[in-house]
Amino acid sequence: MKKLVLLFITVIAVSFCQQSIAQQANAVQQNTQQLAEILSLDIAVAEAIANDDWLAGNELRQQALLAKSRVVGTLPDPMVSLSLANLPLDSFDFSQEGMTQLKVGVSQKFARGDSLALKQRQLRQQSLSYPYMRANRQAKLSLQVQEIWYRLFQTQRIIELITKDRRLFEQLVDVAESSYASTSKRTRQTDVIRAQLELTQLDDRLSVLAQQQSALLARLSQWLPKDVLQWPLSQEFPKTAQNNTDISAQYLMRHPAILAISQRVKAMEIGINVAKQGYQPQWGVNASYGYRSDSPSNMSRADLFSIGLTFDVPLFSKNKQDQNVNAAIANTSALKTDQILLLRKMSANAKIIKDQLTQLKRRQKIYQGQLLPQMHEQAQAALNAYSIDNGEFSEVMRARISELNSNIAALKITIEQQILKSRLNYYLLKDENLL
């Protein structure tokens, strides 16, 4: 009876302690919210995207490609020549010979066929892939940040669960030590050691969780500023909406990752036509003006004007041009193959995620509907049995640990569901809802 009264007082004390601590925690949280912002999931994602240097670099590469497209569409600069022709070596007299002249010439080469216009189109087409690349990067970055944030939230909640139960275990240790020291000797020394061991193991789990929390914050530090990382994590649990759209290969063709490759394929198809322009001759024109001085007898000499046309004949380079065309066709086909492989991989991953979500929903239903209530009843029954000297102290500890582990497992199932929904939503991203 004495032990029953002691247990009853202990339970009341633990309950009061928990309420007092909860009130203090709420007060501290309210004060913290007044002093700092809250690191919610939406803020973490927005900050990561805003501070991602890759996106800025990708936009600069697109601008460079567009600038280059304007360059390749222009003709090469004309060549100007200045020469002194047919100067006699015996006297170096400019007026001695009629063939002596001061020549000024200009020449201009033209591109083969439509190669300039095609190269310009090719680069502009290639630049169209960059917005899709940025959209895919934003979606992937958002997914990474969401996973880390949910893991942080999970770690924080597990710490809260263990800290809450740790106070109860401390009280149970005190009860075990008091009962062992009493004359009844109902509690054995092994029960006291077991209680102290469980308490030590809880402390170890808290240390591991603190280490995991630091590692997750370090992963976020590559995107989030230091001041944002110091904000307290939001206590609100955001639920990611699940889109039940059927993810087929046709649907995935509108995904930014696939569309980026499609734009590159189109650019490479233009590159095939660029390579075919190698069969066309390269034309050039030249013109020159020759100034001649009067003869030694002061007889006027007419100045000379020349004009010419040049072009190459691909007699000895046909094999090279064939190989350039073959290489362009092979590269285009290889890129199309990469696109097909990516489609298959994305489709398979989406199916795996859907199957995993289905299994997790079944597990969550079992935990919420059966396992957690049964674990709580078992823990309460073990405590009641021990309080009336009809149970073992080890059963009380074992039941409490099992209930704690079940609550943690249920929390992990919920968090894993949200992460899988985020992953699934990445595959549901389409061109009309780019970030």
Secondary structure, DSSP 8 states (H G I E B T S, - for coil): -HHHHHHHHHHHHHHHHHHHHHHHHHHHHHHHHHHS--B-HHHHHHHHHHT-HHHHHHHHHHHHHHHHHHHHTS----EEEEEEES--TTT--TTT-TT-EEEEEEEEE--STTHHHHHHHHHHHHHTHHHHHHHHHHHHHHHHHHHHHHHHHHHHHHHHHHHHHHHHHHHHHHHHHHHHHSTT--S-HHHHHHHHHHHHHHHHHHHHHHHHHHHHHHHHTTTS-HHHHTS-B-SS------------HHHHTTSHHHHHHHHHHHHHHHHHHHHHGGGS--EEEEEEEEE----TT------EEEEEEEE---SS-HHHHHHHHHHHHHHHHHHHHHHHHHHHHHHHHHHHHHHHHHHHHHHHHHIIIIIHHHHHHHHHHHHHHHHTT-S-HHHHHHHHHHHHHHHHHHHHHHHHHHHHHHHHHHHT--GGG--
